[in-house]
Structure formats: C-alpha cells, structure tokens
Amino acid sequence: QGKIEETKEPYTAALELYREWGDEADVAEALYNLSFTYGYAGDRERAEGLLQESLEISELAGHRVGVGRAYWGLGNMAGYRDEHDAVIDYMRRATEEFEGTDRPFDLGWSLFMMGYGHQHKGETSVARRYLLESMDIFAAVRDVSALTLIFEVLAVIAVMEGKGTLAASLAGAAHRLKADTGVAIGDVSFNRYPELIEFLEGADDVTMAKYEEGDRLGLEEAIALARQE
C-alpha cells in the first residue's frame, strides 16, 4: 500500500525479537525488512548498514536466500543514487543466488530490477527481455504489486521507443490494477517515472482513448498485450 512509515514499528520490534529468540536466517531477514523503512524514507546510509549486516550474517550461515536478498536491497539503494551499472551488478548476483531455489518472489523481483537498471541506461530491448521474464513469474502466482510496476516500466519503454499507443494501453492497465486491488507501491517516489507522467499529461484524445481501453482490460488481456509486444 506504499505506507512505508507504518512499517517502522513492527519491523523494529520483529528485529528485536529475532535477535533474542531467532536464528541467523531470522535475524538476517529482519534486518533486510527493516532496511526498506529507512531506504524509502531517505535514510540510505542506515538502510545500507542494515543490509550489510544482513549480508554478513547470511554469508557466515551459508544462507543463499539471505545473501540474495541483501544483494537485492543494496542494488535497490544503488538505484536511488542513479548508479545503474551497480544496480545491474547487484541484481545479477542476487539472481545467481535465487536460481535453483524455490523462491519465485525473490527471483522475479531480481529480474524486474535488472530490467529497471537497463531501462534507465536506455537499453530498452534488454530491459524488456528481463521485464517479460519477471512478468511470467509474477503472472503465475498473481502478484499484482509486481505486475502493476512491470506494466508501468514497459509503458515507459514504449514511450522511449515512440510507441505511444502501446504506452497508453499499458499505463491504463496498470491504473486498473491499482484501482481494483489497492496496490499503491507505485506511488513511492522510487517507482514514479517522469517520462510516463509527462507523456500522459501531454496526451491527445486518441492517446487517452487507448489509455481508457487499457483501463478496461482484464489482467489476462493486459498480460497478453505485454507478451505480444
């Protein structure tokens, strides 16, 4: 729901409990979770400190999922600094940890962020490949938070490539998912895309008609549209 400040108290309490009663994997995951509270609130230094501690604990314990999540978090922080080569590098390492494990959620988000990094570097065809691979994972488990963001980044790529009709349809589909489910993670500053906002603000009647068509698509139809492209 994008209510980041409200995560601080329960995530902090969880970390305290796991430090007292949990094992290494529990503590590492609690540190990873708490890092989001600080990272999205703008305290990147605190967030990265929590992630580094999480990484060290997971490495010592030989816990691959924990290592992968810490890499993912550090890559996410690199995205805030517009260090997109670092984003891609961290996400590649995270993907290597998650592959071969039964962790579709983690693997899907790593592939998504690979696409995010390449999109910000202007490498649209590479970005699309990773985003569609991520979309297939999330479509199978119906993770609407992820699918909303994927549709929006694919819409940004369409804007970058001059495909206004497709961009409008995908943006409309993302809006429909938000309206139907209450997902608001796209409203967090990290997930706002100036290119898409500017495109929609300047859209003509024909483009807005396509947006409205996208807004009427069912989830399967929206997924099919993205796959076809």
Secondary structure, DSSP 8 states (H G I E B T S, - for coil): ---GGGGHHHHHHHHHHHHHH--HHHHHHHHHHHHHHHHHHT-HHHHHHHHHHHHHHHHHHT-HHHHHHHHHHHHHHHHHTT-HHHHHHHHHHHHHHHTTSS-HHHHHHHHHHHHHHHHHTT-HHHHHHHHHHHHHHHHHHT-HHHHHHHHHHHHHHHHHTT-HHHHHHHHHHHHHHHHHH---GGGSGGG--HHHHHHHHT--HHHHHHHHHHHT--HHHHHHHHHH-
